[in-house]
Structure formats: structure tokens, C-alpha cells
């Protein structure tokens, strides 16, 4: 979960322009309305792209981890079998 929050904070909100905050403050809109109607909708597309890259990385690493897990499981089973 920390990687997802890093993705949204680092990539998504990096594109935030301070002019939006100043402009919506001049229009007397609250901070909540500014973020919910402007900032967050603009931050979602770059963040989704980063999450897609993260998902591809997970799919690439999963087969390698399963092979390591099976090899370690067989080694442990052989070690326990040789003790008894």
C-alpha cells in the first residue's frame, strides 16, 4: 500500500499548479471543492499510468518468486526428510 500512496502523491499531485489554488480562492471556493473538482481529477490519469506500470512489474516478478518458493520448499522438505 505505501507504493500506491507514493504513486499518487509523487506523480499525481506533482502536476498541481499553484495558479489553480489562487484562482479558486479568488472565486471564494473552499479548499475541499477546489481539490475535489479540479486538482484530484487532473491528478488521477498520471497516477493510473504509474499504477499500471506497477501492476506489470508485479506480473513479471510473480513467476520468478514462485520458482524460488518451490525450490526452497523442496529443499526444506528434503532437509526435514533427511533428519527423520
N, C-alpha and C positions, 0 to 999 in steps of 0.2 A: 504493500500500500504506500510506503514512503516514496517509491519511484513514481507512482501516479501523481502524487501531490507535487513532486518536483517537476514533473512534466507540465502540469497546469500552471504552476507558479513561475517556472523558468521560461517556458515557451509561450504559453497563452497570454499571460499578463505583461510580458515584455513588450508587446506591441501596443500597449496602452499609451495614449497620447495625453499629456497633461492639459492640452487645449480643450479636450472633452470635459474634463472636470471643471475647468474655469468657465467654459461656456454654459454648462448646465447649472453651475452655481449662479451665474448671471441670470439664468432663466428661472431661478428660485426653485429648482428641483432638488429633492433630497439626495443624499449620497446613495441611499438604497435604490431609489428609482434610477439614478444615473448608472449604477453598476448593473442592475437587473435588466435595463432596457438597452444599454449601449455597450458598456465595457465587456460584460460576460459574453453576450452574443458574438462580439468580434474576437474574443479570446478562444472560443471553442474550436473553430476549424484548425488553427495551428496545433492546438493541443491534441486533437483527434489524430492528426497526422503523426505526431510523436508517439501516441499510444499504439497506432498501427505498426510502427517500427518496433516497438517493444514487444508486441504480440508475435511478429515474425521472428524476433530473436528467441522468444520462448519456444516456438515450434522448432527452430533449428537446434536448440540445446537439449530438448527433451529426449531424442533418440540416444544421444551420447550419454546422458545421465542414466538412462535405463540400462545401457550396456554396462556401464560402470557398476550400477546397482546389482545387476545379475551376477557379474563376475565376483563382486565382493560377497554376495550371498552364497555362491558356490564355494568360495574359499573358506568362509566361516563354517559352512556345513561340513566340508572336508576336515577342518581343524577339530570340530566337535566330534565328528565320526572317528577320527584317529585317537582321540582321548579315551573313548569307551570301547 
